[in-house]
Amino acid sequence: MRLAMMLLLAACTTGTSTTTPTCALEAPLATPAEAAPGETVVLVVRPLTQSRDTVVTVGDARAEGVEVARTECAACDTCRDDSGCRTCGPVCAACVEACAPCVETVRFTVPALPPGPAVVTVRNGLGVSAPGTLGVLESETADSGR
């Protein structure tokens, strides 16, 4: 009985996870390539997981309103599972056709940053992306004071 209680308590401990990312995500491609703070940008990047574990960083700031979308990816996911293909890296030969229509995107709101180029990265449960670039434009609220 004492052993069972100790195992139960050990299973309920809290703390930080030390999960090691399994892969590098592709460099994100921003649409539009330039946007002002407060505007919405969509990144094409893969592989994606879910909104709850996805963080977008623009410059030194964390983006808000992060939403992940995976469109027409069910057949690709099934093929990868059935064929034993890795989620990371290039699509295996057996799944090229099934994965062709799959599009993975992250939508976010550009944080308040000074104008100029900013490095964009995406982090999720699978890993961290290579850096991409977003041109941050001067916000309209900054213009209205002139």
Salt bridges, closest charged atoms under 4 A:
GLU26 OE2 - ARG46 NH1 3.71
ASP77 OD2 - ARG70 NH1 2.83
GLU104 OE1 - ARG46 NE 3.95
GLU104 OE2 - ARG70 NE 2.76
GLU138 OE2 - ARG146 NH2 2.89
